[in-house]
Amino acid sequence: MVDEERQGRLTAQEAPVEERSFLGQLRLWGGIAGAALLALFLVQNLQEAEVNFLWFEWNVRLIFALIGSAILGAIASMLIGFFRRRSQQAEMRAQLRRERERERANERAQKR
């Protein structure tokens, strides 16, 4: 069954408290360091730049172009993660459905 296949893998809820808190702190500090580096990079790029996209052309401060790119990248990353989880869930449901059908077929075969 599904439980047998998950054997050896722990979800976030099943992981030991110490491991969860360490991973949580690691993510927190990684996020803080990443945000600090991004802020430093943005502050160092305050000059004007010409942005060309398709047939549009803008003169904007580079910091705004970088912030916009970072936001679009974050949105794209979240959407990719959302659709990946959605397809994994669909695959798990299909696998569970196949297992149930096999179990029903085995029960019918044993009754005969």
RODREN-39016 format. One line per field, with one value per residue (C-alpha): residue in three letters; residue number from 1; z, y, x. Coordinates in steps of 0.25 Angstrom, whole numbers, plus 5000, padded with zeros to 4 digits. Example, Ala and Ser with C-alpha at 12.3 -4.5 7.8 and 13.67 -1.06 7.14 Angstrom:
2
type [ala:ser]
seq [1:2]
z [5031:5029]
y [4982:4996]
x [5049:5055]
***
This chain:
112
type [met:val:asp:glu:glu:arg:gln:gly:arg:leu:thr:ala:gln:glu:ala:pro:val:glu:glu:arg:ser:phe:leu:gly:gln:leu:arg:leu:trp:gly:gly:ile:ala:gly:ala:ala:leu:leu:ala:leu:phe:leu:val:gln:asn:leu:gln:glu:ala:glu:val:asn:phe:leu:trp:phe:glu:trp:asn:val:arg:leu:ile:phe:ala:leu:ile:gly:ser:ala:ile:leu:gly:ala:ile:ala:ser:met:leu:ile:gly:phe:phe:arg:arg:arg:ser:gln:gln:ala:glu:met:arg:ala:gln:leu:arg:arg:glu:arg:glu:arg:glu:arg:ala:asn:glu:arg:ala:gln:lys:arg]
seq [1:2:3:4:5:6:7:8:9:10:11:12:13:14:15:16:17:18:19:20:21:22:23:24:25:26:27:28:29:30:31:32:33:34:35:36:37:38:39:40:41:42:43:44:45:46:47:48:49:50:51:52:53:54:55:56:57:58:59:60:61:62:63:64:65:66:67:68:69:70:71:72:73:74:75:76:77:78:79:80:81:82:83:84:85:86:87:88:89:90:91:92:93:94:95:96:97:98:99:100:101:102:103:104:105:106:107:108:109:110:111:112]
z [5000:5000:5015:5010:4999:5009:5018:5021:5017:5028:5026:5033:5043:5046:5046:5060:5067:5067:5052:5049:5057:5051:5037:5040:5046:5034:5025:5033:5033:5018:5015:5023:5016:5002:5005:5010:4998:4989:4996:4995:4980:4978:4986:4977:4964:4965:4951:4940:4929:4916:4917:4904:4904:4891:4884:4897:4902:4916:4923:4938:4950:4949:4964:4959:4947:4957:4967:4956:4951:4965:4967:4954:4957:4970:4964:4954:4964:4972:4960:4956:4970:4971:4958:4962:4975:4968:4958:4969:4976:4964:4962:4976:4975:4962:4969:4981:4971:4964:4978:4982:4969:4971:4985:4980:4969:4979:4988:4977:4973:4987:4988:4976]
y [5000:5015:5013:5003:5011:5023:5014:5021:5035:5045:5056:5070:5066:5052:5057:5059:5072:5075:5072:5081:5093:5092:5091:5103:5111:5108:5112:5125:5129:5125:5134:5146:5144:5144:5156:5163:5160:5164:5177:5180:5177:5186:5198:5197:5198:5211:5216:5218:5207:5205:5193:5187:5177:5172:5186:5194:5202:5209:5217:5213:5212:5198:5196:5195:5186:5177:5177:5174:5163:5157:5157:5151:5140:5137:5136:5127:5118:5117:5114:5103:5097:5098:5090:5080:5077:5076:5066:5058:5058:5054:5042:5038:5038:5030:5020:5019:5016:5005:4999:4999:4992:4982:4979:4978:4968:4960:4960:4955:4945:4939:4939:4930]
x [5000:5004:5009:5019:5024:5026:5034:5047:5043:5038:5029:5031:5021:5027:5042:5048:5046:5061:5062:5050:5055:5069:5064:5054:5066:5075:5064:5061:5076:5077:5066:5071:5085:5078:5070:5082:5090:5079:5077:5092:5092:5079:5085:5098:5090:5083:5087:5077:5076:5068:5059:5054:5043:5036:5033:5033:5044:5046:5056:5056:5065:5072:5067:5053:5056:5063:5052:5042:5050:5052:5037:5034:5044:5038:5024:5029:5036:5023:5015:5025:5024:5009:5008:5018:5011:4998:5003:5009:4996:4989:4999:4997:4982:4983:4993:4983:4972:4979:4983:4968:4964:4975:4970:4955:4960:4967:4955:4946:4956:4957:4942:4941]
***
